[in-house]
Amino acid sequence: LKMLGGENVMIKCNDNVTRRGRIRGKLKRRVWIRDNDIVIIAPWDFKDNERGDIVWRFTLPQVQWLKENNHIPKDF
C-alpha cells in the first residue's frame, strides 16, 4: 500500500496486480490508513484489474492472527 494523496492509494494485491484504490468515505472518517497496511479491496465492476475500493484495514494483532493461521503468507 502506498499513499498517493487525497483518498487515492496504490495497492499491490496478492494476485500480483497493482491496483489504484480509493478510501471509501466511511473508512476515511474513522480509520487511519498508512503505508504498508494490509487491507481488503473490492474491485470495481467495470475496471476490475485497475481500480478498487478499500473496504477494511487490518490491525497489527489481526495481521499476526492471519499469518499464524495461514490465511496469508508469513513473509507477506
N, C-alpha and C positions, 0 to 999 in steps of 0.2 A: 504494500500500500504506500503510495507516495502522494502527498497533498499537492494539488495544482493551484489552489486558490479558490476562494469563494466556497462553493459547495461541490467542486469537482475534484476527483482523485483518480489516479491511475492504479489499477488493481491487477496484480499477477494472479491468475486463477490456477487451481490445481490441474486443469486440463492444458496448461502451458499456453494459454491465450491471455494477452494483456488487454484488458478492457478499461474503458473510461467509465468511471462510476459517478453517481450523484448521491449526495447525502440527502435522504428524504427529510422533509420538514419536521416530522415527528422526532427523528433522531438528532437533527441539527439543534433543536432547542433543549434536549435532555441529556445527550451523551457527547462527551468529547472524543473525537476520533483523531488519532495521532498516526505518524508514520510507523510502519511495521506492525500495526494492529491486525489481528485476524478477524475477518468479517464474513458475513454471508451476503451474497448479492443475488438479486433476481434479475436475470437478463430481460431486456425489453423484447417484446414480441416481434417488432419489425427490424431491429438491429441487434439480434441476439449475440453475434460474435464481436460486436463493437462496444456496446453500452449496456449499463445495468444500474439498478438502484440498490444502495446499501440498505439492508433490512435489519441487520443485527450486528453488534460488535461484541466479541467475547472478551471477558475479563481474564486476568492472568490465572486465577485458580481454575477457571473454566477451560482455558487452553491446556493447562497441565493435566486436567482430568481427561480431555480428549486425547492427549498424547499417551497417557498411561493405559487407556482402554482401546488403543489402536484405531481410533477414528481418523486421526491424521498422523502422518509420519513423525517420528521423534526428531528428525533433523529439519522439520518444516520451519 
